[in-house]
C-alpha cells in the first residue's frame, strides 16, 4: 500500500537496509495484518539515529546483523539472540539496542492466536549502492533544481493525491527468503502531477528497493495546490511488501 507523507530526515552516509521474517504461527501474516510493519518502523526509529555516531567511532563498515527475538502477547520483547554477526561488535550491539530500547511494542493482534510472535530482523550496514534505486543524498535529499519552486505543506498548500499507483512486484530473492519489509521513496510531485527526482529514503534490501522504484516511477498524482493553482511539493511514499 502506498501512503504519501511529508519528507522525513534520513542518513546520507551509505545505504542501511532492514527487513524481517516471521518465524512462527501464520508465517504469511494473514492474522497479523500490519503489525510486523509497525514493529519494523519502531525498531528503525531506534536504529537509524545510532548510525552517525557509529560512523564517527568505527568508520563505515559493511555487514549484516541478524537477530531473532520474540514478542509476547502484551507487546514485551524477550529472548533476543544474534544469529548472524556483521563482523563488528559495535554494529551488532547497535542492532540489539534498537530492539531493546523499543521497550514495549503494541499488543499482538487478537486475530493472531500464538502466545508469541517470533521475528528474525535483518540490519544491513553500508550496503552496495543500487544504480536503479539511488539513495537520497545532499542538502535537498534528492531534489534537483527545476523550473519550479518546491512548496511545503503549510500556508494553504493542499497535498497531492495519487491517481495511479500500481503495486510493485515481489523480488524473487525476497520471496525465496520469506523476507518482508517497507521501502520509503522520496520524490517531487510536479505541477503536472508527474513523480520525479526519485530516491530511497529508507531501504529494504533483497531486491525490494529496485522493485519499489520500478513501480513508483509509473505513478501519477493530482498535484498539490496553493490558492487553487498547482504547485510542486516534495513527499515520501511508503511501499509495503507482504507475502500475502
N, C-alpha and C positions, 0 to 999 in steps of 0.2 A: 504494500500500500504506500502511496506517495503522499507526503504531507508537507506543504510549503511552510517555512518558518523564517523568522529573521535570521540573519547571518550569525554564526557562532564564532567564538575565538578558537583557533586551532594552533597547534605547534607547527612551526615552519621548518624544523630541522630534521627531516627524514620522515619516512613513512612507517607508521606504527599501526599494525593491524590487530584485530581481535575478533573472536567469534566463539561459539560454543557447540557442544554436542550433548544431547540428553542421553544419559546412560541407563535410565531405568523407567519402569512404567510404560506409558504410551510414548514410545520414542519418536513418533511422528508429531507429537504435541497437540493432538486434537482436543484433549481435555485441558490443556494448559493455556490455550489462547495466546495472548501477547505477553504472558507472564515472564518467560525467559528473556524476551527483548527488554523488559523493564529491569531485570537483573543486570543484563549486559550494560544498559545505559548507566545504571548506578555504579557498576564497577569501573566503567570507562571514566566516569566523573572523578573517581579516586585515583585512577592510574595516570591519565594524561598530565595532571599537574605535577607529578613526580619527575617527568621526563626531562625538563630543562635542568633540574638540579643533578640528575644522573649524568647528563652530558657534561656538566661542569666538573663533576668529581671523577668520572671514569672515561669521559670521551664518548664518541659514538661507537657502539658495538652492535654487530648483527647477531641475532639469536632468537630462539623461540622457547619461552617458558610455557609449560602445560601443567595446569593444576586441576585436580579433582577435588570437589567439595560437595557437601550435601546441605540442603535447606530443609529444616523441619517445618511442620505444618504451621507453626506460629511465626515463621519467617526467620528464625535464628539460624545462623550458619555453624556448621560443625564438621569435624573430620576432614580438615584441609590437608592435602597431600600433593607435593610436587612430583609429577610422574615423568617430566622431561625438563632438563635444565637448559637455560640459554647459554651456559658456559661461563657465567659470571654470577657470583653470589649476590651482588647488588641488584642485578636485573631480576633474579628470582625473588629476592626479598621485596622488591617493589611490586611485583605481581601478587605475591601473598598479601602484602599490606593493603592492596587495592580491594581485596576481598574482605580481609579482617576489619578494615576501617569502614566498610559499608554497613557495619553493625547489623541492625535488624531490617531485613527485607520485608515486603508486604506478605501477608498470609498467603499460603498456597491456595489456588482456586478451589472452591467447593466441588467442582466437577472432577477434579483430579483426586483419585481415591488412594494413592500411595501415601505411606506415612512420611516419606521424604522425597525430595527431588534431588537426584544426583546429576551434577553437571561436570563436564570437562571443559575448562575455559582455556583458550589459546591467547597468548600475549606475544606478538611478533615485534621484535625490536629492529629498527633501522632496516627495513626490508628493501629489496631492489626496486628502483623506480619502474613505473609502468608507462611506456610511451603513449599508449592509447588511453590512459587514465591518469593524467598528471596530478600531482598533489598540489594543493593551494600553497602559494608562497608569495613573499613580498608584501609590501605595505597595503596593497589593495586586495589581498587574498585571491588573486587570480583575475581580478577585473582589469581589463586593459583600456587605455584611453580610446574613446569613440566620439562620434559626432553628437553625443547627447550627455546630459548631466544625470548622474545617479542620485536618486532621491532616497530619503529614509522614511520608515513607516511612522511618520509623525506629521503634525501640521496639516492634517486633512488629506494625506495620501492614503488611498484605499488599496489594499493588497491585490495582487494578481490572482486570477482563478484559472486552474488547469482546465482546458477544454479537450485535450487529447493527451493521455498519459498511460500508454500500454505498459503492462508488467514486464519485467526482464525475464529472460530465460535463466535457468539454473546452470551453473558450470558443471561439467562432468566430474571434475575433481572434488568439488564441494559435495555433490550428490553421492559420490562414492564414499566419501569420508563422513557422511551424515553431518556435515558442518553447516551451521546456521549462523547468520549474522545480519547486521544492518549497515548499510552504506549511506553516508551523507555526502551529497554533491552540492557544491556552491555554484551558482550561475546568475547571469544577468537576464532578466526578462526585459527585452527592449520595448520601445513604444509600439512596435508592430506585433508583439506577443511571441516573438521567437526567443528561445532559450539559448544563450550564447556564453562564451568565456567560461566553459565548464571545467571544474577541477574537484578533486576529492578533498573533503574537509574531515571526514572520518572514514577510515578504510577497513575492509573486512578480510582481504586475502582470499586464497583458494580460488582465484579466478572470478570471484563475485564482483570485484570492482570494475573489471572490464565489461562484464555483462550489464551492470547497472549503468555504466556510461553509454553503452550502445543504445539502451532503451531511452535514457533521458535525452539523448541527442535528438530524438524524434518528437519530443513533447512540444505542445503548443499551449499558449495561455491567452486568456483575456487580460490585456495589460493593466497594470496599476494606473490609477488616475489621480490627478490633482486638479481640483475645481473643474472636473468633468473632462479634462484633457489627458490623453495617455502619456505616461512618463516611464522612464526606466528605473528599475529597482534591482538590488542585489539580494538574493534569497538563498537559503539552504533547502533542499528537499531530502526527505528520508525515504530510502528504498529498502523495504524489508524482504528478506529471503527466508522462506519457510519450506519445509519438505512435506507440506500437506495443504 
